[in-house]
């Protein structure tokens, strides 16, 4: 499904996407279109793109085509999803210890919609780090980990 989502083909295009979007969260999936994990993530992203279009815009970036951010964002995983709002990187505490990015495929569409919505609501309030359980106020399962106020329960 990667061919159905917009690709950013240069570092300049990535910068412009992050800089120019004023009202919505910029969701960027860094990875390779042919990678199995990215294919799962891309299918979910394509499936939710229409539903989140009022508060998020989704882009794909190929790590080989645009290596500019590999070192800066430590993009060493096969598939990485990051969030930006008004030229600011928004971190998400999913209880994994790495708040900078999601480095696995989220296979559940509603789960990803919820995360993006929480990022949007938190970022609009000026938060640079959002914690899904703390903002939603309920226990949530994200990526197989039960999270309540950012504390993982295995």
N, C-alpha and C positions, 0 to 999 in steps of 0.2 A: 504493500500500500504506500510505500514511500514516494512513488511517482505521483501520487494524488495530493501530496502536501508540498508547500513551497520550500525550496532549498535556498540556502544562503551560500553563494559560491566563492566568497572572498572574505577576508577579515574586515574589509571596509563595509561590506553588506551586513555582516554581523553587528558591527559597531552602529551602523545606521538604524538597524532594526531595534536595537536596545535604546539608542539615543532619542529616536523620533516618536516612539509610541508614548503618548501622554496619558491615556486613560485605561489601558488594558495591561494585563500581565503578559510579558513576552516569555513563552515557553520554548526552550530550545533543546532539541534532542541531538546531542553530539554522538556520532558513531559512524558505522558503515552500513550502507543500505543492504548489502548482501549478508550481514551478520544475522544469525538466527534470533538472538536476543533483541536486536534492533527491529527485526521484522515483526516480532510480537508487539513491541512497544509502538511501532508505527501503525499497526492495525488498530490498536486502542486509540492512539492519537487521532487517526483519521475518523474513527467512529464517534469521537466526542467533539471534533472541531466545530461542527455546526451548533452543538449545544452550548459551547462555551464562548462563542464568537462575540458576545456582548461584553465579556470581561477578560478575555484572553485571546492571544494570537499565537499560533503554533508554527515553528520553523524547524527544519532539519539542517544539520551541518555535517558534512562528511569530514572525518578526522584527517584523512589523507589529502583531500582537496584543499582544506583550510586548516593547516597545522598551527596557525598563529596562536591559538588559545590552549594548546595541549599542555604547555608548561605552566601557564598562568593559572589555569583552573584544574591542574593535575588530572587531565583527561587520559587516564591509563586503562580504564575499563572499556569493555566492548561497547557498552551503551550507557550513556549518561544523560539525565534530564536535569536542566537547571531553569531557574525562574528569575526574571528581572522585572522591575517596576520603576518607571521614571528614572532610568539610567542607574539603578541600584540593584545589586545582586541580593535577592531575598533567599535567606537560608530557611530550611525546614527541618525541625527536630522530629525525626521519626523513631527516635530511640536507638539508632544504630551507632551513634558516636560520630558519624560524618554528617554534619548539618549542611554542608555546601551543595550537595547534589544527591540525586537518586541514581544509583549506579546498578540498577536491576530493572527488568521489565515489569511493569505493573499490568497484570492481565485483566484486571477488573475495571471496566469503564467508569462505573459509578464511583469507585474508590479514587480514581485519578481526577474526576470532576470535583469530588469533595476536596481533594488536596489543593487543586488550582483555585477553587473558590475560597478556601481558607487563606491561601497565599494572597489572593486579591483583597480580601477583607482586612487581613493583617497589614498588608503593605499600604493600603489606603489610610490606615491609622498611624503610619509612620514606623511600623515595626520592621526591623531588618531580619528578625528571626521569628518565625511562627511555629507554634506547637499545636498540632491539630487537636489533641485532647483538651488543652487548656482553652482554646478558642471556642471549640464546639461545646465543651463542657460535658462530654460523655466519653465512655470507653470506645475506642475505635480499633479495628484490626486493619493494619496496613502492612502489606507485604508479608503476611503470615505472622506478624508480631502484634500482640495486643498492646496498644499504647493508651495510657491515661495520663494526661498532663505531661507527656514526653517521657514517661518512665516505662521501659519495656517490661512486659510480663510474659515469661516463656512458659 
